[in-house]
Amino acid sequence: MSPNCILERVATTKSTNDDLLVRWRAGELIDPVARIAHEQTAGKGRAGRVWLSNPEDTLCFSLAYPFQKRPNELSGLSLVIGLAVIAGIAAALGISEAALHQQGLRLKWPNDLLINNAKLGGILIEGGQTNLSSPTWMVIGLGLNLRNADAIQQNLEANSSFGATALDQLMPHQAPVPDTEFIWLKLIESFERYLSEFNQHGFSHFQNHWKQWDAYDGQAVCISGAGKESVFGIADGVDGTGALLLNQHDKTIAIHAGDVSLRVQS
């Protein structure tokens, strides 16, 4: 299967997300574009945080994708992308999703990939709609650690709540990780398949599937940030819009993604 999007490869850029956002704002995007950089010098995480990457050890790319929906109809998109990344990893490594699950691969709401509670990668989605008659363009960025988790760990911000892990931890018998280009193409194929389904059916189509990969399902968690008081409860998956469900004594509340932090209660 060949990707249906335009493929762009660059040696160095500040941020592949920013590159594509500039073109979207200028009205230059027509077809989906996937852009990969060997090195990003100013890669981004959520809320403007810096994404630090070692060029030889990480895969960083962005996909600009048009939706025939309003931005408020795209809730749950980051969760669907998480599922697409898992499917792409399975295809690239030749390992079943069930085996990856058994090895501890999980999704942390709303946009992180973990292996046994260490960070494998992160998703950043930006974009919008320039006017009501135009498509909604979303630029989907992925940073994925491939190998040498110890070196990546040294680059982490001091206040990071997670250690680093890498894709090579999932390889059987310490086999080498496949070529970066091969992994990238498998991820794009998976993105296109999942995004097509999301465009047709919305997030509710994926709701139960996502719960199977939820890193904190059934655990006591704390939501903090956004200048509000911390919220506590038992994580119970997500609703049909991708909001995190927390059970609190006699009620269930929904937490919508924003600049909030989710962690297990200590």
MOPEJO-V883095 format. One record per pair of residues at least 4 apart in sequence whose ideal C-beta (glycine too) atoms are under 8 Angstrom apart, sorted by sequence separation. I is the first residue (numbers start at 1). GAP is how many residues later the second one is. D is the distance in Angstrom with one decimal. If there is no record, write none. Layout:
[[I	GAP	D] [I	GAP	D]]
//
This chain:
[[3	4	6.4] [14	4	6.0] [15	4	6.7] [16	4	6.6] [17	4	6.1] [18	4	6.3] [19	4	7.1] [20	4	6.3] [21	4	6.3] [22	4	6.4] [24	4	7.4] [29	4	6.5] [44	4	6.6] [45	4	4.0] [53	4	7.6] [54	4	5.8] [69	4	4.0] [70	4	7.8] [76	4	6.1] [77	4	6.4] [78	4	6.7] [79	4	7.0] [80	4	6.4] [81	4	6.4] [82	4	6.8] [83	4	6.5] [84	4	6.2] [85	4	6.2] [86	4	6.5] [87	4	6.5] [88	4	6.1] [89	4	5.9] [95	4	4.9] [96	4	7.1] [97	4	6.3] [98	4	6.5] [99	4	6.5] [101	4	6.1] [108	4	4.0] [114	4	6.3] [130	4	5.2] [145	4	6.3] [148	4	6.3] [149	4	6.1] [150	4	7.1] [151	4	7.3] [152	4	7.2] [156	4	4.4] [165	4	5.4] [167	4	7.4] [171	4	4.6] [178	4	4.8] [179	4	7.1] [180	4	6.2] [181	4	6.5] [182	4	6.5] [183	4	6.3] [184	4	6.4] [185	4	6.5] [186	4	6.5] [187	4	6.2] [188	4	6.4] [189	4	6.6] [190	4	6.2] [191	4	5.8] [192	4	6.3] [193	4	6.8] [194	4	6.2] [195	4	6.2] [196	4	6.6] [197	4	5.8] [198	4	6.8] [201	4	3.6] [203	4	6.5] [206	4	5.5] [207	4	6.9] [208	4	7.2] [209	4	7.5] [210	4	6.6] [238	4	5.3] [239	4	5.0] [247	4	7.8] [248	4	7.2] [14	5	7.8] [23	5	4.2] [24	5	5.0] [44	5	7.0] [45	5	6.8] [53	5	4.1] [69	5	5.9] [90	5	5.7] [95	5	5.8] [100	5	4.3] [101	5	7.9] [107	5	7.2] [108	5	7.4] [114	5	6.0] [115	5	5.1] [129	5	6.1] [171	5	7.1] [178	5	5.7] [198	5	6.9] [200	5	7.9] [216	5	5.3] [238	5	6.1] [247	5	5.3] [248	5	6.2] [255	5	6.9] [10	6	7.9] [13	6	5.7] [23	6	5.4] [44	6	7.0] [45	6	4.5] [67	6	7.9] [89	6	7.8] [90	6	6.3] [107	6	6.3] [108	6	5.4] [113	6	7.3] [114	6	6.1] [129	6	7.3] [168	6	8.0] [171	6	6.2] [177	6	7.5] [211	6	6.2] [224	6	4.4] [238	6	5.7] [239	6	5.8] [246	6	6.8] [43	7	7.1] [44	7	5.6] [53	7	5.7] [67	7	6.2] [90	7	4.8] [93	7	8.0] [106	7	7.5] [107	7	7.5] [112	7	6.1] [113	7	4.3] [129	7	4.4] [145	7	5.4] [156	7	7.8] [198	7	7.4] [223	7	6.6] [224	7	7.7] [238	7	6.1] [245	7	5.6] [246	7	5.3] [42	8	7.3] [43	8	3.7] [105	8	7.2] [106	8	4.9] [113	8	4.4] [128	8	6.6] [129	8	7.5] [156	8	6.0] [168	8	7.5] [197	8	6.3] [198	8	7.3] [222	8	5.3] [223	8	4.4] [237	8	5.7] [245	8	7.5] [246	8	7.9] [20	9	7.3] [43	9	7.4] [51	9	7.6] [105	9	7.5] [106	9	7.5] [112	9	7.3] [113	9	7.2] [127	9	6.9] [128	9	7.3] [168	9	5.0] [197	9	7.7] [222	9	7.1] [223	9	7.8] [235	9	6.8] [236	9	4.5] [245	9	5.9] [246	9	6.3] [23	10	7.8] [43	10	5.8] [87	10	6.8] [90	10	5.9] [104	10	7.7] [105	10	5.5] [112	10	5.2] [113	10	7.9] [127	10	4.9] [153	10	6.1] [167	10	5.4] [222	10	5.4] [235	10	7.3] [236	10	6.9] [244	10	7.0] [245	10	7.9] [40	11	7.3] [86	11	6.2] [89	11	6.6] [104	11	5.1] [111	11	6.0] [112	11	7.4] [127	11	4.1] [153	11	4.4] [166	11	8.0] [221	11	7.3] [235	11	6.4] [236	11	5.1] [243	11	4.0] [244	11	4.3] [103	12	7.0] [104	12	3.8] [111	12	4.2] [126	12	7.4] [127	12	5.0] [152	12	4.4] [194	12	8.0] [220	12	7.1] [221	12	6.7] [234	12	6.6] [243	12	6.0] [20	13	6.2] [40	13	6.1] [104	13	7.9] [111	13	7.1] [125	13	5.6] [126	13	5.1] [220	13	7.5] [221	13	7.4] [233	13	3.0] [234	13	4.4] [241	13	7.9] [243	13	4.8] [244	13	7.8] [39	14	7.6] [86	14	6.6] [111	14	7.6] [125	14	7.1] [149	14	7.8] [150	14	8.0] [152	14	6.7] [220	14	5.8] [221	14	4.9] [232	14	7.7] [233	14	5.5] [234	14	7.8] [243	14	7.5] [20	15	6.0] [105	15	7.3] [125	15	5.3] [126	15	7.6] [149	15	4.8] [219	15	7.0] [220	15	8.0] [231	15	6.7] [233	15	4.5] [239	15	5.6] [241	15	7.7] [242	15	6.9] [19	16	6.0] [39	16	4.1] [89	16	7.5] [124	16	7.8] [125	16	7.2] [149	16	5.0] [167	16	7.7] [218	16	6.6] [219	16	5.6] [232	16	7.3] [236	16	6.8] [38	17	5.5] [43	17	5.9] [123	17	7.0] [124	17	4.2] [149	17	4.3] [218	17	6.6] [123	18	6.9] [148	18	6.5] [217	18	5.7] [218	18	7.4] [244	18	7.1] [16	19	4.6] [86	19	6.5] [123	19	5.7] [124	19	7.9] [145	19	6.1] [147	19	5.1] [149	19	7.8] [216	19	4.4] [217	19	7.2] [16	20	6.9] [40	20	5.0] [122	20	7.6] [145	20	6.6] [146	20	5.8] [147	20	6.9] [148	20	7.8] [149	20	7.1] [217	20	6.1] [233	20	6.8] [16	21	5.2] [86	21	7.4] [121	21	6.4] [122	21	5.4] [145	21	4.0] [146	21	4.9] [147	21	4.3] [214	21	6.9] [223	21	7.5] [121	22	5.5] [145	22	6.5] [146	22	6.7] [231	22	7.3] [36	23	7.5] [37	23	5.8] [121	23	3.9] [144	23	6.7] [214	23	6.0] [223	23	7.3] [13	24	4.8] [16	24	6.4] [18	24	7.7] [36	24	7.1] [37	24	7.2] [83	24	7.4] [120	24	6.7] [121	24	6.1] [214	24	7.7] [231	24	6.8] [6	25	5.8] [8	25	6.3] [10	25	6.9] [12	25	6.5] [15	25	5.7] [36	25	3.9] [82	25	4.3] [120	25	5.7] [221	25	7.1] [5	26	6.6] [6	26	6.9] [8	26	6.9] [9	26	7.8] [10	26	7.4] [11	26	7.3] [12	26	6.7] [13	26	7.9] [14	26	6.8] [17	26	8.0] [18	26	7.5] [35	26	6.3] [119	26	7.6] [211	26	3.9] [5	27	3.6] [6	27	4.6] [7	27	5.5] [8	27	4.3] [9	27	5.5] [10	27	5.1] [11	27	5.0] [12	27	4.7] [13	27	6.2] [14	27	5.3] [15	27	5.3] [16	27	7.9] [17	27	6.1] [34	27	6.1] [35	27	5.4] [86	27	7.7] [210	27	7.3] [211	27	6.9] [4	28	6.9] [5	28	6.0] [6	28	7.1] [8	28	7.2] [9	28	8.0] [10	28	7.4] [11	28	6.8] [12	28	7.8] [13	28	7.3] [14	28	4.0] [15	28	5.5] [34	28	7.3] [35	28	7.9] [79	28	7.2] [85	28	6.1] [210	28	6.1] [5	29	5.0] [7	29	7.9] [12	29	6.5] [14	29	8.0] [15	29	5.6] [34	29	4.7] [35	29	7.8] [82	29	7.0] [33	30	7.2] [34	30	7.9] [79	30	7.1] [81	30	7.9] [147	30	5.5] [207	30	7.4] [3	31	6.9] [32	31	6.6] [33	31	4.7] [79	31	6.3] [82	31	6.5] [113	31	7.5] [118	31	7.4] [146	31	5.2] [207	31	6.2] [32	32	6.3] [78	32	5.0] [207	32	7.3] [210	32	8.0] [223	32	5.4] [226	32	5.5] [32	33	5.0] [78	33	4.5] [207	33	5.7] [225	33	7.8] [226	33	5.2] [232	33	6.4] [32	34	6.8] [146	34	6.8] [225	34	5.6] [226	34	5.3] [29	35	5.5] [225	35	4.3] [85	36	7.0] [204	36	3.8] [224	36	6.8] [225	36	4.7] [29	37	7.4] [146	37	7.4] [203	37	6.4] [204	37	7.9] [223	37	5.4] [224	37	5.1] [85	38	7.4] [202	38	7.7] [203	38	6.2] [223	38	7.2] [144	39	7.8] [203	39	4.9] [223	39	5.8] [224	39	7.6] [24	40	6.3] [222	40	7.6] [23	41	7.5] [82	41	6.4] [119	41	7.8] [221	41	6.0] [222	41	5.6] [20	42	5.4] [81	42	5.2] [221	42	6.6] [222	42	7.7] [19	43	7.4] [119	43	4.2] [221	43	5.7] [222	43	5.2] [16	44	6.5] [20	44	4.3] [81	44	7.2] [118	44	6.0] [119	44	7.1] [220	44	6.9] [221	44	6.0] [16	45	5.9] [17	45	4.8] [78	45	5.3] [117	45	7.0] [118	45	4.4] [119	45	5.7] [120	45	5.3] [142	45	7.1] [219	45	5.5] [220	45	4.2] [16	46	3.9] [118	46	6.2] [119	46	6.6] [120	46	6.9] [216	46	7.0] [219	46	7.8] [78	47	5.4] [118	47	3.7] [120	47	6.9] [77	48	5.9] [114	48	7.2] [216	48	6.3] [116	49	7.3] [112	50	7.9] [115	50	4.6] [114	51	7.7] [140	51	7.2] [115	54	5.8] [115	55	7.0] [71	56	7.8] [71	57	5.5] [85	57	6.6] [5	58	6.7] [71	58	5.7] [70	59	6.7] [81	59	5.8] [85	59	7.4] [5	60	7.7] [77	61	6.6] [81	61	7.5] [74	62	6.6] [64	63	7.7] [77	63	7.7] [74	64	6.7] [46	65	6.6] [71	65	5.3] [105	65	6.9] [70	66	6.4] [103	66	7.7] [68	67	6.1] [69	67	5.8] [103	67	5.7] [67	68	6.2] [68	68	7.8] [66	69	3.7] [67	69	4.6] [66	70	7.0] [67	70	7.7] [100	70	6.4] [51	71	6.9] [66	71	5.4] [67	71	6.5] [65	72	7.2] [51	73	7.7] [64	73	6.0] [65	73	5.6] [64	74	7.5] [65	74	7.9] [93	74	7.4] [64	75	5.0] [65	75	6.4] [95	75	6.6] [46	76	7.5] [63	76	7.3] [64	76	7.8] [45	77	5.8] [62	77	5.5] [63	77	4.8] [93	77	6.2] [95	77	7.3] [46	78	6.1] [62	78	6.5] [89	78	6.9] [93	78	6.6] [45	79	6.2] [62	79	4.4] [44	80	5.9] [61	80	7.4] [62	80	7.5] [60	81	7.6] [61	81	6.1] [89	81	7.4] [60	82	7.2] [59	83	7.5] [60	83	5.0] [59	84	7.5] [60	84	7.6] [93	84	7.9] [58	85	6.2] [59	85	4.5] [93	85	6.8] [58	86	6.5] [92	86	5.7] [58	87	5.6] [59	87	5.7] [57	88	6.5] [58	88	6.0] [57	89	5.6] [53	90	6.1] [57	90	5.2] [92	90	6.3] [57	91	4.4] [92	91	4.4] [51	92	5.2] [56	92	7.7] [54	94	6.8] [57	94	6.3] [58	94	7.1] [89	94	7.8] [92	94	4.0] [57	95	6.0] [88	95	7.6] [91	95	4.5] [92	95	7.1] [44	97	7.2] [54	97	5.7] [89	97	7.9] [43	98	7.9] [45	98	7.7] [54	98	5.9] [88	98	4.9] [89	98	7.7] [91	98	7.2] [117	98	7.2] [53	99	7.7] [88	99	3.7] [91	99	6.5] [43	100	6.4] [88	100	7.8] [161	100	7.8] [54	101	6.5] [88	101	7.0] [114	101	5.3] [53	102	7.5] [85	102	6.6] [88	102	3.6] [161	102	6.2] [24	103	6.5] [27	103	7.3] [52	103	4.1] [84	103	7.5] [87	103	4.4] [88	103	7.1] [107	103	6.8] [52	104	6.9] [21	105	6.0] [25	105	7.5] [52	105	7.5] [85	105	7.3] [109	105	6.9] [21	106	7.0] [24	106	7.9] [84	106	4.6] [87	106	7.6] [107	106	4.5] [109	106	8.0] [17	107	6.2] [50	107	7.2] [84	107	5.0] [87	107	7.1] [106	107	5.7] [107	107	6.4] [108	107	4.6] [109	107	7.3] [29	108	5.9] [49	108	7.4] [105	108	7.6] [106	108	7.0] [107	108	6.2] [108	108	6.9] [17	109	6.0] [57	109	6.9] [84	109	7.3] [106	109	3.7] [81	110	7.0] [84	110	3.8] [83	111	6.2] [84	111	7.4] [101	111	7.5] [101	112	7.1] [24	113	4.7] [81	113	7.3] [80	114	5.5] [24	115	6.8] [80	115	7.4] [21	118	5.4] [80	118	4.8] [20	119	4.7] [59	121	5.5] [77	121	6.8] [17	122	5.2] [76	122	7.9] [61	123	6.1] [80	123	6.4] [83	123	6.1] [17	124	4.3] [59	124	6.1] [79	124	6.7] [16	125	6.5] [59	125	6.2] [63	125	6.9] [15	126	7.9] [61	126	7.7] [65	126	7.8] [76	126	7.4] [77	126	7.5] [80	126	5.4] [83	126	6.1] [109	126	7.9] [76	127	2.9] [79	127	6.8] [83	127	6.2] [86	127	6.5] [59	128	7.9] [63	128	5.8] [75	128	6.4] [82	128	7.3] [73	129	7.4] [109	129	6.8] [65	130	5.8] [69	130	7.3] [76	130	7.2] [80	130	7.9] [83	130	6.9] [68	131	7.0] [79	131	5.1] [82	131	7.2] [67	132	6.0] [110	132	7.1] [110	134	7.4] [109	135	5.0] [111	146	7.8] [110	147	4.2] [36	148	5.6] [109	148	7.6] [34	150	7.8] [109	153	5.8] [34	154	5.3] [108	154	6.7] [79	159	6.7] [32	160	7.7] [76	162	7.4] [79	163	5.0] [78	164	7.6] [76	165	5.9] [77	165	7.7] [75	166	4.4] [76	166	2.8] [75	167	5.0] [75	168	7.5] [78	179	6.9] [7	181	7.7] [75	181	7.5] [3	182	6.6] [75	182	7.7] [5	183	6.7] [3	185	4.7] [3	186	6.2] [5	187	6.9] [1	188	5.4] [4	188	5.8] [3	189	6.5] [47	212	4.6] [46	213	6.9]]
//
